[in-house]
Amino acid sequence: TESILEPLSLPESPAGDAAAETSPYVPCIFCKECYLLAEQSQLLKHMIIEHKLVIADVKLVADFRRYILYWKKRFTEQPITDFCSVIRTNSAAPLEEQDNYFLLCDVLPEDRLLREQLQQKRLREIIEQQQQERYDTRFQSTCMFCDQEFTGNRSVLLNHMAREHAFNIGLPDNIVNCYEFLAILQNKLDNLQCLYCEKVFRDKNTLKDHMRKKQHRRINAKNKEYDRFYIINYLEFGKSWEEVQSEDDRELLDNLEEDWSDWEEHPMCAVCLFCEQQADTTEKLYSHMQKSHGFDFLKIKSEHGLNFYQQVKLVNFIRREIHHCRCYICQEKFQSKTELISHMEETKHITFLPAKSTWDQPQYYFPTYENDTLLCTLSDSEDLTADNSSEDVPVVSEDTCNLKALKQSSVLNQLL
């Protein structure tokens, strides 16, 4: 079976979708009790005490309100035991002293599908927001340390603070909702609070001396308040960044004293979208696809003004369709990839791009093949970059002259 997820039909609120999006309240799944979204823990406590319902890994649910609304509707359609595992407490006690609790978790295929769909929806929104911020030239803010004003792209301010004040919250392209992030940090400083140890001081000069002497001019990575401002926290379904980092740490423990001196750069080896041909440069690969198959990737990219994320989705879409031996224009299926490519070349279907709504879908953010080197070589459209950037935007690069120090002070380590 094909693994592409179809959109779920989420329940509509009485006032329509708009009301559901903007309402600050979340109802109980079973009764008329409502709680503010910010009081999520109170609602969960209510459902455990009053209705014996436990929701597993709720912190990983991308849209808590929509998740609750979905199950509120489903529980009116079928008995709760159709969806939840039953956990009996005090099983050794008399029957009247026993309690049945109900566990709702992603072991249930329907629950997992819902969580994945909500995750994809949030990922699409976050990436669209980050894409907008990447090209926004109307950014305006003041440095938190020298009160110098900056306008243009957000990276100008972030790079200034990194270079001039040794305050680095990460590369600009790793950050989302930058305005809100900077506002929270500024508010802490205004309240005379250290950004790292989060102690409060009696005056501004004492705070400055403390952050300088203690090298606390950085943020506290353990503060979960910052998690939502880093794109990494939205990418991997069912995992928090702590789990991802834990996996990385286990790999590093075996090579703790590795000095990287024998690091070798392996040549790129990207595979054609339509056959097994490989090339060591993108230019050779694009040339092969144009000459051998009539597919001009650069022309399509230029004519349609495809940005980086759209190129990723297009490549993954084509890979998926070719893998299933299906023509992405007429949807005809074939017994082999050879028959499919012959059909597409003879009908010229290979030279066209299907409707945008077909491939510009959030599921195609994820690679069809994990080792698809072509995805690593994509770049933004030159025309798009020119239209959206009125000046050269500097990017902070890490100093690679001292590789041992780099492993300890990497921007990625600070992010995580």
WOLIN-V497459 format. One record per helix or strand. SS is the DSSP state (a for helix, b for strand). FROM is the first residue (numbers start at 0). TO is the last residue. If there is no record, write none. Layout:
ss={SS SS}
from={FROM FROM}
to={TO TO}
This chain:
ss={a b b a b a a a b a b a b b a a b a b b a a b a a b b a a a b b a a a a a a a a}
from={16 24 33 36 52 57 63 79 84 94 98 108 138 148 153 171 174 177 192 199 203 223 229 230 240 269 277 281 296 307 325 332 336 348 355 361 372 381 402 410}
to={21 26 35 50 54 59 76 81 88 96 103 134 141 151 164 173 174 189 192 199 212 228 229 233 252 270 278 292 302 322 325 332 345 350 358 364 376 387 408 414}
